[in-house]
């Protein structure tokens, strides 16, 4: 029960912080982008805690259990994406909008905004959904609560916390969550390594392919893991929303340096911990390896720290990915097309109600996929091919036209859904046909239609 009470106290502290911060929320700028006041250190913390969620702790760890170090292909795409985002962060902050669909309409047209919002809502509620599932697994492992009940408890907490204060509460508690995560993994590493009998014993226990660059995968299979994560992050609304929340362009750019360093270190450490766990626990659900190692492989004190870290990142990721689609609905649909003159007070109220509604939608999706990895790859692909090509073209290709941008978003989204419904014909991963159609339509349609006016692309360059 000590694990249960430790997690409960931690979550209550987060609720308290959210309640205090909620008093500072007066406008949509406060709720959606924290009043544009975040410093570089705060941005680093919130970027790290947002990205390192159950996609890393559950999906990547499970892949590491089965594949060994070749699972780093799942993370490598992220590292490449962050390097590219360094050149976008300052310009995004200078643009000073609220959402990625803001960018899409400014660069293309209102139809790009609508399609971008729809794509984001579909993908992000799926991501929130598997955070709920991960929370249910944690509660089941720690205190024996049935997984379904644990999922409900996680969903209720995340929805309530996000609705309280929006980005203001999310960003500052993310800093604490990031520190807890980092310290927990660092402290737990030597204890788990000792339990496994040292690195030499681990290498003797596991097959040699677990320590190879590709392992048992072909390069095409490896890229099918890298490309969805890379494309998601390159256009990821949470990250742009953080850049919009920075106090200035310098803070936005500086935060990316700390972000990539922390991400490479933490994601590699997660893979290493999962590999160590796979040498100790030989007959468990692969996606539970990190949770199982913490609960049954470490002392209660160390386990408490690491479980606190795991709960922290699940909560951080879930509330961040829940906040973005609610912002899309309110900013990109309601305020833009239905009620442009809505008061700031009602905007905040309606935003909170939308958070609750989308949280329920995410909860309904929990049973649609059998594994977190499958759900993550679907969501990453949906967003990565639907949004990212058009978003990057806005910043890097002056010739991109409204028609090209709209076609790219629409084809990326439709192809992803269609390919998944057809159960991936010929066993071809969804990322390949969806990406080819999205990028080729962007290029071909743009070249076949008149050049955009300079006023369309000038603000981005």
Secondary structure as UniProt FT lines:
FT   HELIX           2..22
FT   TURN            23..24
FT   HELIX           28..33
FT   HELIX           34..36
FT   HELIX           40..51
FT   HELIX           55..60
FT   HELIX           61..67
FT   HELIX           68..71
FT   HELIX           72..95
FT   HELIX           100..107
FT   HELIX           110..143
FT   HELIX           147..165
FT   HELIX           167..195
FT   TURN            196..197
FT   HELIX           199..205
FT   HELIX           208..211
FT   TURN            215..216
FT   HELIX           219..234
FT   HELIX           237..245
FT   HELIX           249..280
FT   HELIX           286..288
FT   HELIX           289..297
FT   HELIX           300..327
FT   HELIX           328..338
FT   TURN            340..341
FT   HELIX           344..364
FT   HELIX           365..368
FT   HELIX           372..383
FT   HELIX           384..388
FT   HELIX           389..396
FT   TURN            398..399
FT   HELIX           402..421
FT   TURN            422..423
FT   HELIX           425..427
FT   HELIX           430..448
FT   HELIX           454..457
FT   HELIX           458..460
//
